[in-house]
Amino acid sequence: MAEDFEAAVEDGLRLSRRIYFGKDRAVAPPPKPPLAMERSAGHSYLPACPMLYAVIGNPEIVDNPDVPSYQPHVHGRCDPPALIPLQMNGISLDVDCYLDTAFVTVSASWRVHCVMSSRSCDCRLAVPMGEQGSILGVEVEVPRKSYCTQLIAVENESSTEKIDGGTNISVKLRWSQKLMYHDGQFTLNIPFNFPEYVIPAGKKITKHEKIQLNVNSGSGTEIFCKTMSHPLKERLRQAGKLGFLYESDVLSWSSSDFEFTYTTSSIDTYGTVLLNPPSLLDVDRREMFCCYLFPGKKQSGKIGLYFEFKALPEISLHAINKHDYRSKTRLVMVFRREVVFVVDISGSMKGKPLEDTKKALFAELAKLDPDDLFNVIAFNGETYLFSSSLEPASAAAIENATQWIILNFVAGGGTNILHPLNQNLLFTCQAIEMLSDSRNSIPIIFLITDGSVEDERQICDIVKSQLTNRKNVSPRIYTLGIGIFCNHYFLRMLAILGRGHHNAAVDVDSIEVQLGRLFARASSIFLADIAFENVDEIDDLEVIPSGIPDLSSGSPLILSGRYRGTFPETLKVKGILPDMSIYSVDLKVEDAKETPVRKMLAKQEIELLTTEAWYSDNKELKEKVLLIANMSVQNAIFSEYTHVILLETERGKISADSATVTKVSSKDDHNKKEESKPQKILLLHNTGLGFGNLSATAENISPGVGVAKLPEAAEVVILVAVVYAAVEKMVMGKLSHASGDLHALRDSKRRPRQTSTLREPPESLDEGVATRILESRC
């Protein structure tokens, strides 16, 4: 997909050389596309910022819309279409950070500078996002029409208006993403690196760039700015809050990503509990809470594995006076590692998926210390073991394991997860008993697969039974799902039962990165078996996820939940340290006045609740599906039980006394309003990951073959047009007319999707389950 996209942009830049800008051009013409060999050496045409492209199928329409150059006629067509990057007129970036989540709004305008004024073309929007990015909304304004919040796959047949040459297009994008956390430092990174060929031609064109950033740590502790990529000017400083602004007319657009890093003044583990009442549209009428724990800058002890870091000097002089960072180092005590890798080597893993998995596995094995224990299990229809027991991670053992993997990791056969997982748990439990005297280790299982199996719920039941019966610290389960044929909700359920985490490598190019992140989190656990102590008086308490994960030094822990009654003024949280001593911390409970808790946690809750809905029985399914769909509609987050709607609005002529829905079109005469014609609603396909594909697994189809890919966090999001999610009948009991239109469109355009043994929701639940949600398919 990435190679095809780059090739299309390369073709577009070649076509753009036909455009004549006159003798007085303020910017250089588009650069000569590099040779394929040069591109492979590091140059890339994948967007590193929001980009808008003209989709050119007929090359003869390419010309300057203002000054025709009368180029020679071009025969033939571009198949696939070429993509010409449009010149950008202005850009504004607005970011609000709460805890570990950033809400990003980008407003930009482009001009179709490469198509004759008498011709038209489609336009495509590409949005690279930061860590775990998720599209929340898109709005597009063109002359006489507007589109809101539609995200559409490239191959979708829904039609939208073509854009005339010379048209100015205004776009507003909204998405959420996570802040990266490492060594006590938060990092916000937003793709904001614009290539030279989007700079508009002409000396007199004003190029305006604006960046606004607000940070709310939620803890009330002082925030210290460490680095910033752009010249931000501080305009707000309060306890736990910072505000910055940058605004300027520029000669060229930003040539680097926007990056901002900061730390807080807290040294030890800290956190808070935020309370939030249910909204008027919530199906679940219980109160909502958010509990977050940050590792802090210092964790130390007498037993365990220690990592040493040199603390960097803070920018704040106050911080340097308060803590002598220049002379201190920090020690982080973590549990010793006992790791078992369980890897799918079925026929569908052949080629790049298995090769990248091996590379990632070699990298993680090299990070083990001699005192760690490990094993490797490969499975397809059979099971292959590196060793009959856990092995010390000596240099010789790692080398033997590497050679064993090279010899035995040969793709072939089917997928059978239950047998190796049972053996894996047996080995791990035996290791716990053998190492009962050390008492400072947590056995960890890494399961890597790209397929679905029929007995997934049975596997969850068996795993749940084995983990529940353990007297000591139970094994943790970390899962990595590759592609879209595996059931990510099954893998997430295993992770919940094992108090671990699940990552999805929907794009096979991200296997190494995703496995590395899982291993880094699992390798830095310093507080395990976390539980709430003083919650006996709280009625109907539900914690999401039900199995509370461990706290790692490299990542925060954020939990949510629902309850009835009165929450205590202080929440006592306890856990086990690597020396098996009990650690307890008191978290202050306060109302979430300025933190959008519901919006911040919506994506996490929808994923976890969908996982529980998949695993639950029929009685619980109906209630959970209603709750998930309701949260999806309210928070503009996609789910498996909602659909995406396109809302196209066509504006008519100016009227002084229109009774229809209107928009003020003149600052001088507020009585003149612009008529809006009836809105056009189109149903698009469900954009969820799905619940696995048994047929594709049985046929050993490799991930990404023959199907459209879903986006990774930092992968390019392809948008052909924009959409609005309508139909809230299920939630509000209204818009029944729109709901009827929705069902008619759904019945005519919906494609059946092969799934595993998912029990689909009753047909009555499908009414009005459409969303404001945004997530796109590539």
N, C-alpha and C positions, 0 to 999 in steps of 0.2 A: 504493500500500500504506500509506504513512504517513498519507495523508489519510483512508483508510478506518478506520485504527486510531484516529486522533484523534476521528473522528465517533462511533465506538463508545464511547469513553470519555466523550465529551460526553453521549451518550444515557444512559450509566450514572450519571453524576452527577445528571442530571435525575431519574432513577428513585430515586436514594438520598435524595431529599428527602421521599419517603414514609415514611422510617424515623423513628420517634419514640424519642428517647433519654431522655425524662423531663424534669422541670423543672430539675434540677440537672445541667447538662451542662458539663463542664470545657473543652471545645473548641468552637469555632464550627462550625456545620453546614457541609456541603460548599459551596464558593462557587458562586454562580450562574454557570452556564456563559456565557462571553462570546459575543457575536454573532460570526458568521462573519467579518465585517469586522475585528473586534477581534483574532480569532485570526490572521488573515493579517498583522496589523501587528506580530506578534512573540510573542504568547502561544501556547504549545504544550502539548498534552496527551501528547506523546511522553514516555516515561519518561526521567528523568535519574538514575535509581538503580534497583536491583532492585525490581520491583513484582509483586504478585500480584493478579489480578483475578477476580471472580466473573463467569462467563459466563451472562448472563441472556437466555434465549429467551422465557420466559413471565413477564411483568412482575408477575403476581399473587402470585408467591412472594416478592417483595421486602418484607421487614418485619424488625423487631427480633426476634431469636430468643428474647430474654429477656422482653421486655415487648411483647406484641402490641398493635398500635395499631388493629386492626380498620378498616383503610382500605377505602374503597369498592372494589367489584370492578372490575378492569380487563379490558376486552375486547381481543382481538387478541393478536398476538405480535410480538416484536422480530426483524425480519429485515433485515439480519444482526443477530445477538445483540448486546446492549449489554454493556459491560464496566464493572463497578463496582469501583474500587480498594478493596482490603481494608485494614482498619486493622492496623497493625504493632505488635507487642508488644515486640520486642527485635531488636537488630542487632549483629553482630560482624564486623569486617573484619580479616583477617590477610594480610599481604603479605610475601613474600620476594623480594628483588631480587638477581639474579646477572648481572653484566656489563650487558647491555642488555635483559634479560628479567625480567619480574615474574610471579610465580605468586600468584594472588589466591584467597583462600577467604572466602566470605561465608556466615555462618550467621544466619538470621533466622526469626522466627515471626510468623505472621499469624492473624487470626481471621475466620471467615466471619460478619461482623456484620450482614449485609444480607439474609439468607435465613431464612425461618421454620424453626424447629427441626424441624418435621415434613416439610420439603421439602429437596431437595438440588439441587446444580448442579455443572457443570464449573468448574474453575479454570484460569487461564492465567497463566503466569509470563513476564515480560518482563525481559530482562537486557541493558541497554546496556553495552558493554565499551569499554575504552580502545584505544589504538593497536594495530592488527593483532591484535585479540582473538580467542581461539579457546577455545571451551568444552572443558573437560577432564572434567567430571563433575558430576552432579546427584543429590542424594538427597532424598527427600521422605518424611516420616513423618506418617501420619494414624492415627486410632484403628483398631486391629486390622489395619492394612495398612501396608506400606512399598513404595516404588518406588525403584530406584536406577539412575542413569545412563541413563535413556531421554530422548532428544530427538526430538520428533515434529513433523511439519509440521501446519499447521492443518487441511488438507484430508484428512489421513490418517484411515482408517476404523478403526484399532485402538481397541478400547474399554478404558477404565479406569473405576474406580469413581467415581461422583459423590460430592461432598462435602456432608454434611448441614449445615444452618444451625447456627451456633454452634460449629462445629468449629475447633479450633486446629490449624494446619498448620505443621510445622517443615521448613525447607528449608535444604539445604547446597549451595552452588554453588562450583565450582572452574573457574577459567579462567586462561589465560596471556595476556600482552600485552607489547608492547614499550615501553621507555622512549624518549622523544623526546630527541634530542641536537642541541644547537645552541650554537655559540659556546663550546665547551668545557664546557657545562652539561648535566646529565642532568635530565629532568623526568618524574616519574611522575604521571599523571592518571587517577583512577578516578571514574566517575560515582557521586556520593553525595549528590545534592541531592533531599531528600524533600519532596513537597508537603504542605501543611497538612492535606489531607483524609485522610491515612493516620495521623494522630495519633489514638489510641484515645479514645473518650468515657469520662468518669469521672475524678474527681480522685484516686482512690486507686490507680489503675493505675500500677505502677512501669514507667518507660521506661528501659531500660538500653542504653547505647551504648559500644562498645569498639572500639579500633583498635590493632593491633599491627603494627609495621613493622621489618623487618630488611634491611639493605643490605650487600651484599658486592661490592666493586668488582673483586675478582679480581686486582688488581695489587699489593696490599700497600702501596700509597701512601696517604697520609693523605686522608681525606674531609672536605670542608667543607660543612656544611649552609648553604643560602642562604635558602630560604623554606619555610614549611609552612603549610597552610591550617587545621589543627586544632592545639589545644594539646598537642602530644606532649611527653612527658617522656623525656629521654635515660636509658637504662639500660645501654647497652653502648657502649664506644668502644675499638677496637683498630685496629691498622694495617690499613687496607682494609675495616674493618667498622664499622657503626653499628647500634644497636638502640634503638627507641622504643616507648613504650606510652602510651595514653590510655584511661581507663576512668571512666565517670561515669553517675550517674542524671540524666536530663535532663527538662526540661519539654516540649521539642519536639525533633524529630529534626534531624539535620544539614541545613542549608539551603545548602550549597555542596559542590562536588566536592572530593574529597580530592586534594590536590596537594602534592608534595614535590619540591624541586629541590636538587641538590648538584653540587659540582665535586670534582676530585681535585687533588692538589698538583703533578702532573706538568705541565710547560710544553710540552715537545716531544712528538713522536709516541712513543707507548709501547705496550707489549703484552706478552703472555705466551703460552706454549704449554702447554696442560693435557693430560695423558695419562690415559687411562682404559682399563682392561682390558675385554674383552667380557663381557657377562653370560652366565649359564648358558643362557639361552634364545635367545641371538643365533644366527642362521643364519650370519652372517659372523663367523668366529672370529679375524679379525685384530684387532690393538690399535686403539684409537680415539684420535684427537687433536683438539684444538680450538685454533686459532690466532686470536687477536684483536689488532687494531690500532686504537688510538684516536688521532685527529688531534692531541690535546693542545691547549694554549691558544695556542701561538705557532708560526707558520710564516712565514719571511721569506726574501727573496732579492733578486736584482738585476733579473731579467727576469720579465715576466708581468703579469697583471692583479691589482691590489691592492684589497682591501677593508679599510677602517679601522674598528675597533671601539674604543669606550671601555670599558675593563675596570671592572666594578663592584666596590666594596669587599666583601671577604668578611666573613662573620659571625665567623669565627675570628680572635681577636686574634693568635694565633701566625702565621697566614697573612699578616696585614697587616705584622707585624714582619719576616717573612722576605722578602716581596716588596712593594715599594711600589706597590700597585695604583692608588693615587690619581693618580699622575703618569705612568703608562705607557699607551700605546695599543699595539694589536697589528696587525700587517700579515700578511695571508694571501696568498701567491702562488699563483695558479691558472693553468691553461692558458687561452689565448685560445679563444674559442668560434667554431666553424664548424658551424652548425646547419642541418639540412634536415628539415622537417616533411613527413611522408607521411601523408595523411589520407584515410580511406575516406569517400566521399560517395555510396555506393550507396543504393538506395531504402529499405533498412531503417534508415538513419540519419535519416530524415525526422522533423521535429519536434524535440522536446527534446534527443535525443542530439546532433544536428548543431548546434543552436543553442548548447548548452553547450560543445561542442567549439570553436566559433568564439570564444566568450567567453574560454575558456581560452587559445586561440591568440593572441588579441589581447593578453591580459595578458602572455604570455611574450615576444612580439615587443617589447613596450614595455620589457622588461628588458634587451634587447641594448644593447651599447655601440657607438659609431660604428666602432670598430676591429674589431668582430665581422663575420663573414660569415654569410649565411643564404640559404635558398631555401624555397619551398613547393610541394609536389606534391599534387594531388588525383587520386583514381582511383575508377573504378567499372568499367565495361567498357572505358573509355578512360582516357587519362592526360592531365592538364592541368598545365602548368608555369607558375609565375609568371615564371621567367626561365630562360634556357638555360644559365646559369652562376650561381655563388654571387655574391651582391650584398653590398657593404658596407652595414652596418646604419645608414645615415644616417637622419635624420628624414624626409626626402623618400621614401626607399626603403621605410621602414616604413609611411608613409601610403599609398604606392602598393600595397604588399602588402595592407594592410587593405581598400582599395577592391576589389582583385582578389578577395580572399576573399569579400567581400560579394556580388560579381557572379557568381562561379563556383561557390561552395559551394551547389549546388542538388541535393538528394537525388534520385537516380534511377539506374537501371541496376543492373548486377550488381557482383560483387567479383572483382577480378583483381590480386593482390598482386605477382606475380612481375615483371611488366613495369615498374611504377614503382620497385620496389626495385632492379632491375638498373640503371635509369637513375640512380637516386639514388646508388648506389655509384660509378657512372661519374663523376658530377659531383663527388662527394666526393674520389675518387682524383685527378681532374684538379686539384682545389683543393690537394691535398697537394703535387703536383709544382710547381704555380705558387708555392706558399708555402714551398718547401723551405729558403729562406734564413732565414725567421723561426724555424722549428723550435720554436715554443712554443705550438702549437695541436693540438687533437685534434678531428677531424671527428666530429660526432655526428648520428645518424639517430634521429628520433622517428617510430615507426610507430603509428598509431591506427586501430583497426578494430573492427567488431562482428560480423564474419562468418567463416565457415570456407570453405576452398577445397580442391579435390581434390589439388592438387600441392604440399601443404605440405612433405613430406619432400624433394621435388625442390628446392623453394625453399631449404631448409636446406642441401642439398648444394652448391648454386650459391653461396650466401652464404659457406659454409665455404671453398670453393675460392678465391673472390675475396679473402677476408680473409687466408687463409694465404699467398697470393703477394705480399702487400705487404711492401716492404723497410723502410719507415718506420713510424711509429705508425699502426696500422690504425684505420678508423672504428669508433666505438662505436655499438651499437644499443640503444636504449631503446624498449620496447613498452608500449602501453596497450590492454588488451582490455576492451571494453564489453559488459556483459550476459553471458549464459551460452550463447549460440549460437556464439560464437567459440571456437576451440580455444586455451585459455590455455596449454596445454603446448607447442604449436607456437610461440606468441609468446615463451614463456619460453626455448625452445630457441634462437630467434634472438638473444635477449638474452645467453644463455650464450656463443654463438659470437662475439658482438660485445663481450664483456666489459662488458655493460651490465646493466640491471635491467628487470624486468617488474612492472607494477602491474595490478591487476584492479579495474575500476569496475563491479562486478556490479550495483550500484544506479546508475542513470543520474544520480541526483542528486549523485554523488561525482566526476563527470568532471573538473570544474575543480580539485578538491582533489588528486586523484591525479596529474593531469598537472603541476600545480604542484610536487608533491613530486619527480617525476621530473626536472623541469627544474632544480630547486634542487640536486639531487644531481649532475646532470651539469655544472652551471655552476660547481661548487666543487672540481673535481678538481685536486689538487696533487701526486699521486704516481701514475704510470701504469706499465703493463707490469710489474706486481709479480710476483716469482718467488722461489722458495726456492733458496738456493745450495748448502748443504752437505748434500744429501740423497741423494748418489750411493750411499752405503753402506746406505741403507734399502731393504729388499726389499718388492716388491709395494705400492708407495706409490700411493694414490689420493687426490686432492684434490677436495673437493666445495665449489663447482662446479669443473668442469675448467678453464674459462676464468676466471681470477682477476680479479674486477672491480677498478677503480681505487679509490684511497682519496680520499674527499672530505673537505673541512674541516667539512662539516655532518653527517657520519654515520660511525659506526664501521664497520670491516670485520671480519666474523667468518667464518672458514672452518673446515671440519671435514674429516675424512678417516680413512682406514684404512691400516695398514701392518703389516709383519712385521719382526722383528729388533729392533735397538737404536736408539732415537732419540738424536741427539746432545744433549749437555747444553745447548747453545745453538744456536738456529736463526737462521741469517743470512737476512734478508729484504732484497731490493734492489728498486729501482724507478727511474723516470726523473722528474726534476723538470721544471718548465716551461722552464728554461733548458737542458734536455737533458743536464744533469749527472746522474751516478749518485748516488743516495742509498741508504745501507745502514744497517740497524739490527739489533742482536743481541737476540733475544728469549730470555729465560730459560725453560728447560723444567722443568716440575715436575709432580708427581702431583696430580690433581684430587681432593683429599681432602674438601673441604667444598662443592665446586661440582658440582651435578648436571648434568654435561656432556651426558649422553645425553638427559635430559629436556629440557634447554634447547635442544638443536639438532634435536630429533626432527621438528618441523614443517617446518623448512627442508630437512632431508635428505629427508624423504618427498616434498616437492614437487619437489626437484631430481632425485631418483632416478626418480620417476614420469615426469618429462620425458625422461630418458635412456632409460627403458623404452619410451616411445612412439616414440622415434627409433631404437632399436636393432633388430637383426635377430632372427629367431625363436630363435636359439640363446641369445642373451643375455637374451631376454625372460623366460624361465622363471625364471632365477636372480634377476633383479631383482624380479620380482613376488613371489617368496617372501620376499625381503629386505624389501620395502616392507610386505607384509602383517604380517610378524613385528614390525617397528618400530611399525606402527600398533596392534597388539594390546598390545604392552608399554607404550607411552607414552600410550595413550588419545587418539591423534590420528587423525582420519578420513583415509581414502585412497580412491582409485578402486577398490581391490581388496578392500575390506572392507565390512561391513554393520553396521547398528546393531541391537542386540537389547534388547527390553524384558524385564526380570525383575521380576515382581510377587510379593511375598511376603505371604501372609496368616497372621497369628498367631492361634493357637487358644487354648484355655483353659489355665489354670495347671495344671501337673502337677509332682509332687514327684520323680518318677523317670522322666522321659521319656528315651528312647534316641535321639530324633531330634535334629537340629540345634537348639540351644536358645539362649536369650538370658536373662541374669539380669534379673529384673523387680522385685526388691526388695532394698534395701540391708540390710534387717534379717534376711532369711532367704535365704541364698545357696543353699539346697537346693531352693527352689522355682524352677522354671524355666518358661519360656513355650514351648509347642510351636509349631513352624513347620510349616505345611502345605506340600505340594509347591509348588514355585515354578512360576509360569506364564511361559512364554517366548513372546514375539511378535517376529517379524522385521519390521523397518521398512525403508523404502526406502533405497537407497544415497544418501548425502548429498554425494557428490563433485561437482565442477564439471562432470565429463564431458569428452569430447574433441571438442566442437564438434557442430554440427547442420547438415549440408549441406542438408537439406530446408528448414529455416527460412531459411537464407541464400539459397537459390535462389528462395524465395517472398517474399524481402525483408520478413520479419516483424521488426518493431522489437524491440529488447531489452526483456524484461519483459512482453511481450504474450502472454497466454494460458498462461503458466507461472508456477509459484511461484518467487520470488526466493530466492537464497542470501544469507546475511548478509554485510555489510561489517564491517570491524573495529569501527566505532563504531555500527553500525546495531542496532536493536532485534532481539533474538533471541526469537522467539516459541516458547514451550514449553507444550504442552498437558499433558504429564505427564512422568514421568521414567523413565530406562531403565538397564539394566545390560547390558554387552556380555559375553556368555558365550563359549562355544566356542573353546577354544584347542588343538583337536586337532592342527592343523597344527604348532603350536609344541611342545606338551608330549606329544603322542601319547596324550592322555587325553580324557575327557569325550565318548567316542564316542556315548553315548546322547543327550546333549544335541545333538551334531552331527547325529544322525539327525532329531531334532525340528526342528532348524534348517532342514535341507534340505526337509522336508515343508512347513514354513511358507513357505520361500522360493519353492518351486514354485507354491504357491497364491496368493501375494500379490505376487510380483515383477512390476513393470511393465517391458516392454521400453523401452529408450531409444535413440533414433536417434543415431548417432555418425558421425564421419567415417571415415577409413580405418584406424582403430585395429585392430590385431590383438589380439583378445581372448585372455586367457590360457587355456590348456587347461582343460577341465572338471575335471580332477583337482586343479588348484590351488585350486579354489573350496571344497574341503572344509575346514570349520572356519575359513574366512576370515571370521570375524565379529569384532567388536571391542568393546573397552571404550570405543570412541571416542565422542566427542561433538562434534557440530557440528549446528546446526539449520537448518531451512529455513523461510523465511517464506512 
